[in-house]
């Protein structure tokens, strides 16, 4: 900001002006645990700007909260939201720490020191931070791909610190944090980074040269929320392009419709589908990345079903005026809803963390003709707490013989706890555990995620 004599302050940039507005109109957050019998109510009032709704929802889902209802209005320059939230078990919040965190995190996310910046970096990238490199990958999915990527990184002495990988509609996207196996720091040698990019790009291309993976190196850290970044990468990669080619009985599709309310110049997007965690984040994320602004919304989730209604305009102020625009929004929302759908046998693994663990475990899956359809891998202190969804490489369900083979192989080198689920559960004492939950549902498209800290 500068001062012009006789004219008051002038602003050097739009960002500086937006920060001034935020400081003059700080967000107001109220957490009400008394008004509703079965949910905690979170009210957020703030100066309005593009993307603010996504910021608030992102904070709530990062606190592992489920949003059962929401009422959103943001006409004019003010943003007013009401969310009914519960914990993962569907109960109203009782933990005072979590309640305090809601107010603190939302205020920090929307305050003057925070700035929402849409990021649409494409394809494969490597960004360096002090203690890790961020690698982004996109390519054609195939059985064993996660195992192959992990093996390449291990052979190049890269330790996977964290990663999240999704696949959908035969496409794969990953955001991975790696560091040097020996030093535990970011890799700074440019020649070595080039070798990593070269090997991974070659691996991801496979035999499909027309839709291979490109790679780029950039400095700095990736500030975009990882799950949002994965949505952006898959959207850029066109994973929704083939959705209409599926057989109608392969998957119960969500019902997404778009109509125009001409009197108010809104497009009304209505979604009816099976409810699941983070569904609202996924749909709002997609609308935001398609450059639509949500002015009003009504969200209701009950009895395992979700109803979402959004009143939107494009950032240029116009509703969807063509059939092409409406079809694009419908297809992209359907893809966003499906990317997180979990299927296959669920494996939960807890063991001491070590370099190359991800490569080792996924190799065992591949040797048993299994492919990972979704996974979350995290490190808590010195322990790795991992969750994988797996199925047969041809899409078939996993049989008990294969499960026993996996348990035997993994049990030889890491601690495994639990017992697989079976049609007739049997009580059996064991010093180790591996929890199996069969969520297999036949369909030609699938999604998986991997997260490792």
C-alpha positions as CSV (number, residue, x, y, z in Angstrom):
1,X,0.0,0.0,0.0
2,X,1.2,3.5,-0.7
3,X,-0.2,7.0,0.0
4,X,-1.1,9.5,-2.7
5,X,-1.2,13.1,-1.3
6,X,-4.8,14.2,-1.2
7,X,-6.2,10.9,-2.3
8,X,-5.6,8.5,0.6
9,X,-4.2,4.9,0.2
10,X,-3.6,3.2,-3.1
11,X,-3.1,-0.6,-3.4
12,X,-0.1,-2.1,-5.1
13,X,-1.9,-5.4,-5.9
14,X,-5.3,-7.1,-5.6
15,X,-3.8,-9.4,-3.0
16,X,-2.9,-6.4,-0.8
17,X,-6.4,-5.0,-1.1
18,X,-8.0,-8.4,-0.3
19,X,-5.8,-8.7,2.8
20,X,-6.9,-5.2,3.9
21,X,-10.6,-6.3,3.6
22,X,-9.9,-9.4,5.6
23,X,-8.3,-7.4,8.4
24,X,-11.2,-5.0,8.4
25,X,-13.8,-7.8,8.4
26,X,-12.3,-10.8,10.3
27,X,-14.2,-14.0,10.1
28,X,-16.7,-14.9,12.9
29,X,-16.9,-18.5,13.9
30,X,-19.4,-19.9,16.3
31,X,-19.5,-23.5,17.5
32,X,-22.8,-24.4,19.0
33,X,-23.1,-27.7,20.8
34,X,-26.4,-27.0,22.5
35,X,-29.0,-26.2,19.9
36,X,-29.1,-29.5,18.1
37,X,-29.6,-32.9,19.8
38,X,-27.6,-35.0,17.4
39,X,-25.0,-32.7,15.8
40,X,-22.7,-29.8,16.5
41,X,-23.5,-26.6,14.6
42,X,-20.7,-24.6,13.1
43,X,-21.6,-21.1,11.9
44,X,-19.1,-19.1,9.7
45,X,-19.5,-15.5,8.7
46,X,-16.8,-13.8,6.6
47,X,-16.1,-11.4,3.8
48,X,-16.8,-13.3,0.6
49,X,-14.3,-14.3,-2.0
50,X,-13.9,-17.0,-4.6
51,X,-13.0,-20.4,-3.0
52,X,-13.9,-19.5,0.6
53,X,-16.5,-22.3,0.8
54,X,-13.9,-24.9,-0.1
55,X,-11.5,-23.5,2.5
56,X,-14.0,-24.0,5.3
57,X,-15.1,-27.5,4.2
58,X,-11.4,-28.5,3.8
59,X,-10.8,-27.5,7.5
60,X,-13.8,-29.6,8.7
61,X,-12.8,-32.7,6.8
62,X,-9.2,-32.4,7.9
63,X,-10.5,-32.6,11.5
64,X,-12.2,-35.9,10.5
65,X,-15.7,-34.4,10.8
66,X,-18.7,-35.6,8.9
67,X,-21.0,-32.9,7.5
68,X,-24.7,-34.1,7.8
69,X,-26.3,-30.8,6.8
70,X,-25.2,-27.4,5.5
71,X,-26.9,-24.2,4.5
72,X,-24.8,-21.8,2.4
73,X,-25.4,-18.3,1.2
74,X,-23.0,-15.8,-0.2
75,X,-24.8,-13.2,-2.2
76,X,-23.2,-9.8,-2.2
77,X,-19.9,-9.3,-0.3
78,X,-20.7,-11.5,2.7
79,X,-20.4,-15.3,3.2
80,X,-22.6,-17.0,5.7
81,X,-22.5,-20.8,6.3
82,X,-24.1,-23.2,8.7
83,X,-22.8,-26.7,9.0
84,X,-24.1,-29.6,11.1
85,X,-21.1,-31.8,11.9
86,X,-20.6,-35.1,13.8
87,X,-17.6,-37.3,14.5
88,X,-16.8,-40.4,12.4
89,X,-19.3,-42.4,14.4
90,X,-22.1,-40.0,13.6
91,X,-22.3,-38.5,17.1
92,X,-22.2,-34.8,18.1
93,X,-18.8,-33.6,19.3
94,X,-17.8,-34.0,22.9
95,X,-14.1,-33.5,22.7
96,X,-13.4,-30.0,23.8
97,X,-10.0,-29.9,22.0
98,X,-11.7,-30.7,18.6
99,X,-14.3,-28.0,19.3
100,X,-11.6,-25.4,20.0
101,X,-9.7,-26.5,16.9
102,X,-12.6,-25.8,14.6
103,X,-12.8,-22.2,15.6
104,X,-9.0,-21.8,15.6
105,X,-8.3,-23.5,12.2
106,X,-11.2,-21.9,10.4
107,X,-10.1,-18.4,11.6
108,X,-6.5,-19.1,10.5
109,X,-7.7,-20.4,7.1
110,X,-9.8,-17.4,6.4
111,X,-7.8,-14.7,8.1
112,X,-5.6,-12.0,6.6
113,X,-2.5,-14.1,6.8
114,X,-4.0,-16.8,4.7
115,X,-4.6,-16.5,0.9
116,X,-6.6,-18.9,-1.2
117,X,-4.7,-19.5,-4.5
118,X,-6.1,-21.9,-7.0
119,X,-3.3,-24.2,-8.2
120,X,-3.5,-26.1,-11.5
121,X,0.0,-27.4,-11.9
122,X,-0.3,-30.2,-14.4
123,X,1.1,-33.7,-14.9
124,X,4.3,-34.8,-13.1
125,X,6.4,-32.4,-11.1
126,X,9.1,-32.4,-8.5
127,X,9.2,-29.5,-6.0
128,X,11.9,-29.3,-3.4
129,X,11.4,-28.5,0.3
130,X,14.0,-28.5,3.1
131,X,13.4,-32.1,4.1
132,X,11.6,-33.7,1.1
133,X,10.8,-33.5,-2.6
134,X,7.3,-33.5,-3.9
135,X,6.7,-35.7,-6.9
136,X,3.5,-35.6,-9.0
137,X,2.6,-38.4,-11.4
138,X,-0.1,-39.0,-13.9
139,X,-0.4,-41.9,-16.3
140,X,-2.4,-44.9,-17.4
141,X,-3.2,-47.3,-14.6
142,X,-2.4,-51.0,-14.7
143,X,-2.2,-53.9,-12.2
144,X,0.9,-53.6,-10.1
145,X,1.7,-50.0,-11.0
146,X,2.0,-48.8,-7.4
147,X,4.5,-51.6,-6.8
148,X,6.5,-50.7,-9.8
149,X,6.7,-47.0,-8.9
150,X,7.7,-47.9,-5.3
151,X,10.4,-50.3,-6.6
152,X,11.9,-47.6,-8.9
153,X,12.0,-45.1,-6.1
154,X,13.7,-47.6,-3.8
155,X,16.3,-48.5,-6.4
156,X,17.1,-44.8,-6.7
157,X,17.6,-44.6,-2.9
158,X,14.5,-42.5,-2.5
159,X,12.6,-43.0,0.8
160,X,8.8,-42.4,0.5
161,X,7.9,-40.1,3.4
162,X,4.2,-39.7,2.3
163,X,2.2,-40.4,-0.7
164,X,-1.4,-40.4,-1.9
165,X,-2.4,-42.2,-5.1
166,X,-5.8,-42.4,-6.8
167,X,-6.9,-44.3,-9.9
168,X,-10.1,-43.9,-11.8
169,X,-11.3,-44.9,-15.3
170,X,-7.9,-46.5,-16.1
171,X,-6.0,-43.3,-15.1
172,X,-3.7,-42.9,-12.1
173,X,-2.5,-39.8,-10.3
174,X,-0.1,-39.5,-7.3
175,X,1.4,-36.9,-5.1
176,X,4.4,-38.3,-3.2
177,X,6.9,-36.8,-0.8
178,X,10.3,-38.5,-0.9
179,X,13.7,-37.8,0.6
180,X,17.2,-39.1,0.3
181,X,17.5,-42.6,1.9
182,X,20.9,-41.8,3.5
183,X,20.5,-38.2,4.7
184,X,16.8,-37.9,5.3
185,X,16.8,-34.6,3.5
186,X,15.5,-33.3,0.1
187,X,17.4,-34.4,-3.0
188,X,19.1,-31.3,-4.5
189,X,21.4,-32.9,-7.1
190,X,19.8,-31.9,-10.5
191,X,21.3,-34.8,-12.3
192,X,19.8,-37.2,-9.8
193,X,16.4,-35.5,-10.0
194,X,16.5,-35.9,-13.8
195,X,17.2,-39.6,-13.5
196,X,14.2,-40.0,-11.1
197,X,12.0,-38.1,-13.6
198,X,13.3,-40.1,-16.5
199,X,12.7,-43.5,-14.9
200,X,9.3,-42.7,-13.6
201,X,8.1,-41.1,-16.9
202,X,9.3,-44.2,-18.8
203,X,7.5,-46.4,-16.3
204,X,4.2,-44.5,-16.5
205,X,4.2,-44.3,-20.3
206,X,4.3,-48.1,-20.6
207,X,3.0,-49.1,-24.1
208,X,0.7,-46.2,-24.4
209,X,2.9,-43.4,-25.7
210,X,-0.1,-41.2,-26.7
211,X,-1.1,-40.7,-23.0
212,X,2.2,-40.9,-21.2
213,X,3.4,-38.8,-18.2
214,X,5.4,-35.6,-18.5
215,X,7.5,-34.3,-15.6
216,X,8.7,-30.9,-14.5
217,X,10.9,-29.6,-11.7
218,X,9.9,-26.5,-9.8
219,X,11.3,-24.8,-6.7
220,X,9.4,-24.3,-3.5
221,X,6.8,-26.4,-1.8
222,X,3.3,-27.4,-3.0
223,X,0.8,-25.4,-1.0
224,X,-2.3,-27.0,-2.4
225,X,-4.2,-29.4,-0.3
226,X,-3.1,-32.9,-1.4
227,X,-6.6,-34.3,-2.0
228,X,-7.6,-31.2,-3.9
229,X,-4.4,-31.5,-5.9
230,X,-5.3,-35.1,-6.9
231,X,-8.7,-33.9,-8.0
232,X,-7.1,-31.3,-10.2
233,X,-4.6,-33.7,-11.7
234,X,-7.3,-36.2,-12.6
235,X,-9.5,-33.5,-14.0
236,X,-6.6,-32.2,-16.1
237,X,-5.9,-35.8,-17.2
238,X,-9.4,-36.3,-18.4
239,X,-10.5,-39.3,-16.2
240,X,-14.1,-38.4,-16.8
241,X,-14.0,-38.6,-20.6
242,X,-14.9,-42.3,-20.8
243,X,-17.6,-42.4,-18.2
244,X,-20.5,-42.9,-20.6
245,X,-19.0,-46.0,-22.2
246,X,-19.7,-48.2,-19.1
247,X,-22.4,-50.8,-19.0
248,X,-25.4,-49.5,-17.0
249,X,-25.3,-52.5,-14.6
250,X,-21.6,-52.1,-13.7
251,X,-22.1,-49.3,-11.2
252,X,-25.1,-47.6,-9.7
253,X,-24.4,-44.1,-11.0
254,X,-25.0,-41.0,-9.0
255,X,-27.8,-38.7,-10.2
256,X,-26.4,-35.3,-11.3
257,X,-28.7,-32.8,-13.0
258,X,-28.2,-29.2,-14.1
259,X,-30.9,-26.7,-14.9
260,X,-31.0,-23.0,-15.2
261,X,-33.0,-20.6,-13.0
262,X,-33.3,-17.9,-15.6
263,X,-35.0,-15.3,-13.4
264,X,-32.0,-15.2,-11.1
265,X,-29.3,-16.1,-13.6
266,X,-28.3,-19.2,-11.6
267,X,-27.5,-22.7,-12.8
268,X,-28.9,-25.2,-10.3
269,X,-26.8,-28.3,-9.8
270,X,-28.5,-31.2,-8.0
271,X,-26.7,-34.3,-6.8
272,X,-28.4,-37.4,-5.4
273,X,-26.1,-40.3,-4.5
274,X,-24.9,-42.7,-1.7
275,X,-23.4,-40.7,1.1
276,X,-19.7,-41.3,2.1
277,X,-17.0,-39.4,4.0
278,X,-15.6,-36.3,2.3
279,X,-18.3,-36.3,-0.4
280,X,-19.1,-32.5,0.0
281,X,-15.4,-31.7,-0.2
282,X,-15.1,-33.6,-3.5
283,X,-18.1,-32.0,-5.2
284,X,-17.3,-28.4,-4.0
285,X,-13.7,-28.9,-5.0
286,X,-14.7,-29.9,-8.5
287,X,-17.1,-27.0,-8.9
288,X,-14.4,-24.6,-7.8
289,X,-11.8,-26.0,-10.1
290,X,-14.3,-25.7,-13.0
291,X,-14.4,-22.0,-12.0
292,X,-18.0,-21.9,-10.7
293,X,-18.9,-19.9,-7.7
294,X,-21.5,-21.3,-5.2
295,X,-23.9,-18.6,-4.1
296,X,-26.4,-20.8,-2.3
297,X,-26.5,-24.4,-1.3
298,X,-28.5,-26.9,0.6
299,X,-26.9,-30.1,1.8
300,X,-28.7,-33.0,3.5
301,X,-27.3,-36.5,4.3
302,X,-29.4,-39.1,6.1
303,X,-30.0,-42.8,5.9
304,X,-26.8,-43.3,3.9
305,X,-28.1,-41.0,1.1
306,X,-26.9,-37.5,0.2
307,X,-28.8,-34.7,-1.4
308,X,-26.8,-31.6,-2.5
309,X,-28.2,-28.6,-4.3
310,X,-26.0,-25.8,-5.5
311,X,-26.9,-22.4,-7.1
312,X,-23.9,-21.4,-9.1
313,X,-22.5,-19.0,-11.7
314,X,-19.3,-19.1,-13.6
315,X,-16.6,-16.7,-12.3
316,X,-17.5,-14.5,-15.3
317,X,-21.0,-14.0,-13.7
318,X,-23.0,-16.1,-16.2
319,X,-24.9,-19.4,-15.7
320,X,-24.2,-22.5,-17.9
321,X,-25.6,-21.4,-21.3
322,X,-24.7,-24.4,-23.5
323,X,-25.4,-28.1,-23.4
324,X,-21.6,-28.7,-23.6
325,X,-21.1,-26.8,-20.4
326,X,-23.8,-28.7,-18.5
327,X,-22.5,-32.0,-19.8
328,X,-19.0,-31.2,-18.7
329,X,-20.1,-30.3,-15.2
330,X,-22.2,-33.5,-14.9
331,X,-19.4,-35.8,-16.0
332,X,-16.8,-34.1,-13.9
333,X,-19.0,-34.3,-10.8
334,X,-19.7,-38.0,-11.4
335,X,-16.0,-38.6,-11.7
336,X,-15.3,-36.7,-8.5
337,X,-17.9,-38.8,-6.6
338,X,-16.5,-42.1,-7.9
339,X,-12.8,-41.5,-7.3
340,X,-12.9,-42.3,-3.6
341,X,-15.3,-45.2,-3.8
342,X,-13.5,-48.1,-2.0
343,X,-13.8,-51.6,-3.2
344,X,-12.0,-54.9,-2.6
345,X,-10.7,-56.5,0.5
346,X,-9.6,-54.1,3.2
347,X,-6.2,-54.8,4.8
348,X,-5.0,-52.9,7.9
349,X,-1.4,-53.2,8.8
350,X,0.6,-51.8,11.7
351,X,4.3,-52.3,11.9
352,X,7.6,-50.6,12.6
353,X,8.4,-48.2,9.9
354,X,11.5,-48.7,7.7
355,X,13.0,-47.5,4.4
356,X,11.5,-49.4,1.5
357,X,8.4,-50.7,3.4
358,X,6.0,-49.5,0.8
359,X,7.9,-51.3,-2.0
360,X,8.1,-54.5,0.0
361,X,4.4,-54.7,0.9
362,X,3.2,-53.8,-2.6
363,X,5.6,-56.3,-4.1
364,X,4.0,-59.1,-2.0
365,X,0.6,-58.0,-3.2
366,X,1.8,-58.1,-6.8
367,X,3.3,-61.5,-6.4
368,X,0.0,-62.7,-5.2
369,X,-1.8,-61.3,-8.3
370,X,-3.4,-58.5,-6.4
371,X,-3.8,-54.8,-7.4
372,X,-4.3,-52.0,-4.9
373,X,-7.5,-50.1,-5.5
374,X,-7.1,-47.7,-2.6
375,X,-4.7,-47.2,0.2
376,X,-3.8,-44.9,3.1
377,X,-0.4,-45.3,4.5
378,X,0.7,-43.1,7.5
379,X,3.6,-43.0,9.9
380,X,3.0,-42.3,13.5
381,X,6.3,-41.8,15.3
382,X,8.3,-44.9,14.4
383,X,5.2,-47.0,13.4
384,X,3.6,-47.3,10.0
385,X,-0.1,-47.6,10.1
386,X,-1.3,-48.7,6.7
387,X,-4.6,-49.4,5.0
388,X,-5.0,-51.0,1.6
389,X,-7.9,-52.0,-0.5
390,X,-6.9,-54.9,-2.9
391,X,-8.6,-57.1,-5.4
392,X,-7.5,-59.6,-8.1
393,X,-5.5,-58.2,-11.0
394,X,-8.5,-59.0,-13.3
395,X,-11.0,-57.4,-11.0
396,X,-12.1,-60.5,-9.2
397,X,-12.6,-60.7,-5.4
398,X,-9.8,-62.0,-3.3
399,X,-10.2,-65.6,-2.0
400,X,-9.2,-66.9,1.4
401,X,-6.2,-68.9,0.0
402,X,-4.7,-65.6,-1.3
403,X,-5.3,-63.9,2.0
404,X,-3.5,-66.7,3.9
405,X,-0.6,-66.5,1.4
406,X,-0.2,-62.7,2.0
407,X,-0.4,-63.1,5.8
408,X,2.4,-65.7,5.7
409,X,4.6,-63.6,3.5
410,X,4.1,-60.4,5.4
411,X,4.4,-62.1,8.8
412,X,7.9,-63.2,8.0
413,X,9.3,-59.7,8.1
414,X,6.8,-57.3,9.7
415,X,4.3,-57.4,12.5
416,X,0.8,-58.2,11.3
417,X,-2.3,-58.1,13.5
418,X,-5.9,-59.2,13.3
419,X,-7.8,-61.9,11.4
420,X,-9.5,-61.8,8.0
421,X,-13.3,-61.6,7.9
422,X,-15.0,-64.8,6.6
423,X,-18.6,-65.8,6.0
424,X,-18.6,-67.5,9.3
425,X,-16.2,-65.6,11.6
426,X,-14.1,-67.7,13.9
427,X,-12.5,-66.7,17.1
428,X,-8.8,-67.4,17.1
429,X,-6.0,-66.2,19.3
430,X,-3.0,-64.7,17.4
431,X,-0.1,-62.5,18.5
432,X,-0.4,-60.5,15.4
433,X,-3.3,-58.9,13.4
434,X,-4.4,-58.1,9.9
435,X,-8.0,-56.8,9.5
436,X,-9.8,-57.8,6.3
437,X,-13.1,-56.3,5.2
438,X,-14.6,-57.4,2.0
439,X,-16.1,-54.4,0.2
440,X,-15.8,-55.9,-3.3
441,X,-18.4,-54.6,-5.8
442,X,-17.9,-55.6,-9.5
443,X,-17.4,-52.7,-11.9
444,X,-14.9,-51.8,-14.5
445,X,-13.7,-48.6,-13.0
446,X,-12.2,-48.2,-9.6
447,X,-10.3,-45.8,-7.4
448,X,-7.5,-46.1,-4.8
449,X,-5.6,-43.7,-2.6
450,X,-2.4,-44.0,-0.7
451,X,-1.2,-41.7,2.0
452,X,2.0,-42.1,3.9
453,X,3.5,-39.7,6.5
